[in-house]
Amino acid sequence: MKKGLIASYLILIIASIFAAGPLLIVICASFKGQYEIVSNTASLLPKVFSLYWYRDLLEKTDFLIYVRNSLCYSLLSTILGMVISSLAAYAITRLGGKKQKQLTRVIVMTYMFPPILLAIPYFILVSNLGLANSLPGLLLAYMSFTVPFCTYLLVSYFRTVPVEIEDAARIDGLTRPGVFLHIALPLVAPGLVATGIFAFINAWNEFLYSLLIISSGSRQTVSVGLYSIKGGMETLQWGDMMAASVLVVIPSILFFSLIQKRIAGGLTAGADR
């Protein structure tokens, strides 16, 4: 038993090293000096810790503007997606009747289409609506993959809510919207948190639709903004890329570390049925 436990821990440690290795290299490279990052590639740790690349990134690029745009777009798409998805998931579980499985399968099928396959039709649609290079146009594209994904996850959570509790609340005088707001939503709160986090991360990491729909530099997201700087007249150096990667990834890791219990609780709560 002890040998099997030791072997399991060794495998997990080795897997963790391989998983965290690239991130560790990026973090260490971001603290190397202007010349050391090119000349001292064999060494992992920098000889002298320097914040040169962070200053260069923040002073010479619009990185903070890109972060603000990505944060705004991701929050709005998550909020809208969660509102629409929670209503749709509750309607499927309580009003769908015998067609719940069929409706769920249709939702999954809409999510199975690759984003690249729908990129051109979405761009044509957004352009015809006059929403190109605008926040509503980008949010419309984001909703196409946020709503099906969130709805599919929330259906499982709402199924865990006993119907008897809602019936008792309706007998006491609550209407159907009141039952949804005051009974169903609080009971699936862990699932809402977990689903909202995954929806936010999907929108934060999105690249294709942002590249197609948003053309103004002041409205670009982080991924598209850094890509345009790299491919433009001003070449983004390796140090800047490392520093930008750290500033984008580390907050997400810290955020996940703080709320990992809620994510695990939300996922296991929706897996009961």
N, C-alpha and C positions, 0 to 999 in steps of 0.2 A: 504493500500500500504506500509506504514512504517512498520507495523507488519510483512508483508511478507518479506520485505527487511532485517529486523533485524533477522528473523528466518533463512534466507539464509546465512547471515554472521555468525551466530552462528554455523550452520551446517558446513560451510567452515572452521571455526576456529577449531572445534572439529576434523574434518577430517585431518586438517594440523597437529594438535598435535599428532594424531595417526600415521600419515605418517612420521613425523620428530622425533617421540619419540625414536625409535631404534637407529637412527643416533646420537641423543643427548646423549644417554647412552654410545654408543661406544666412542664418543669424550671425555666425562667426564672420562670414565674408562681408556683411554689412558694416562691421566695426573695423575693418581693415582700412588703411590709409589709401590715398589716391594712387600711389605706385605699388604698394604692397599687394593689392588685390590682383595685380597682373604678374608681378615678379615672384610672389611667394604663394603660388597655387598649391604646392605640395603640403603646406602646413595648414592644419585646421584652425588653430587658435592664432589670432593676430599678435604680432610682436608688440605693437603699441595700439591700444584701443583708441579709436578715433570716431568722431561723429560727423566727419566730413561729408559722407554721402547723404546723411539725413538733412544736413543744412543745405546741401546742393539741391536735393530733391524738393524741399519746401520753398527755397528761394527762387529757383530757376524754372519751375514747372507749376502747373495749376493743380497739383495733386490734391490739395485740400478742397478745391472746388469739385473735383471729381468724387471725392469721398462724400461731400455734402449731397451731391446729386444722387449717388447710389443709395445713400441712407434714406433720402426723401422718397425716391422711387420704390425702394424695397418696403418701407413702412406703409406707404399708401397701398401698394399692391397686396401686402399681407392683410391690412385691415379690411379692404374691400373684398378680398378673396375669402377671408374668414366669415364676414357677414353673409355673403352670398352662399358660401359652402355650408355654413351651419343651418341656414334656412332650408337649403336643398336636402341636406342629409336628414334633418328632422322630418321633412315632408315625406321622404322616401320610407323612413322607418315607421312612421305613424299613419301615413295616408296612402302608402304604396300598395298595401294589401298583398295579394299573391304575386304582384309584379315587381317585388323588391329586388329579386335576383336578376331579372331582366334589365331593370333600370341600372343596377350596379354594374352589370356587364357592359352596358352601353357607355357608361362613364369611363370604365377602364379602357374600352376600345378607343375612345377619343384621346386618352392620354398616351396611347401606344404609338401614335404617329410621330415620327422623328421631327424635331423642330426645323431641320433643313428642308424637309419636304413641304412645310407650310410657310416658309419664309417669303417666297415670292407672292403667293396669294394674299398673305397678310399685308405685305407692302402695297400691293395694288389696291386692296380694300381701304387701307389707311389713307393712301393718296387720294382716292376717289372721294373719301369723306372729308378731305381737307385737313386731316389731322397729322400729316407728316411733319417731322421735326417739332413735335409737341408732346407734352406730358400725357394728355388723354390718349393719344395714339399709341404711345409706348405702354400705358396701362392696359389698353385694350388687348394688346398682344400678350402682356403678362398674364392677364386673366385667362387666356386660352389654355395655359398649362397649370396655373395656380388653382383655379376653381375645380377642375376634375380631380386633381391630386388631393386637395383638402376634402372634397366631398366624399371621395372613396374612403379616406381614413376616418372621417367623422361618422360615417354610417355605422362602423363597428362600435364606436363609443356610444352612440345613442341607443344601440341595441341592448347595451348593458343596463340601461335605465328601466326599472320595472314599470310596466304599464299601470299597475295598481296604484302606485304613488300619484301618477298624473290623474287617474280617475278620482282618487280621493280629493285631490286639489280642485278638480272641476266640480265635484259635489259641494265643496265648501264655497264655491262661487267664482273661482278663477276661470277666465276665458282661455281659449286655446293659445292666443299670444301670451297671456299671463303665465300659463303653465310652461310655455317654452322659455320665457325670460327668467322666471323665478324658481322653477323646479328643474327643468332639463339642463339648461346651461350650467348652473352651479354644480350639478352632479357630474358633468363631463368636463369640468374645468381642467384637470390634468391632461386630458386628450386635446383640449383646445390649445394649451400651452405647447405641447409637443408638436401638434400640427402647424401651429403658427410659426414656430422656430424653423421647421423644415421649409415652409413656404418662404420665409424671409431669406434663408440661405440660398434657395433656388433663384430668387430674384436678384440677390446680391451678386451671385456668380454668373448671371446671364450675360452673354456676349453677343450672340448673333442678331437678335432683334434690336438691341441697342445700336449696333453698328449700322443696320439697315434703315431704321426709322429716324434716329437722332443724327442730324448732320452738323448742328451748331456746336462749336467747341466748348462753349460755356455751359452746355446742357448734357455733355457726355458723362457716362458713368466711369468708374475706376478702370474697369477692364478695357473699355474702348479708348479711354483717354490715354492710358499708358501705351497702348498699342499704336495710337496715332502719333504720339511723341517719338516712339521708337522708329516709326517708319517715315517720319517727316524730315524736315530740314535739320532739326536739332536731334542728334542721335542720343538716345538714352543709354548711358554707359552701364556696365555690369554692376557697379556699386550702387547706382541709383535704382536699378531693378531689384537688387537684394534688399535695399532699404525699404522700397515700396512694398515688396512682398511681406516683409516683417510687419510693417504698419497695418497691412490689410489682414494678415493671418492671425497674428498674436491676439488682438482683441476678440476674434471669434473663438479662439481656443480658450481664453480666460472665461468668456461668456458661457461656453459649453461646460467648462469645469464647474462653474458656480451653480448651474441649473441641471446638471446631469441626472440628479435624483428625480426631478420633475419629469424629465424626458423619459426615463426608464419607467416611472410610475404610469405615465400617460400611455406608453406603448403597451405595457402589460395589461392595463385596464381595458384597452380595446381588443385584446386578444382572447378575452374570455368566451366570446361567442363567434 
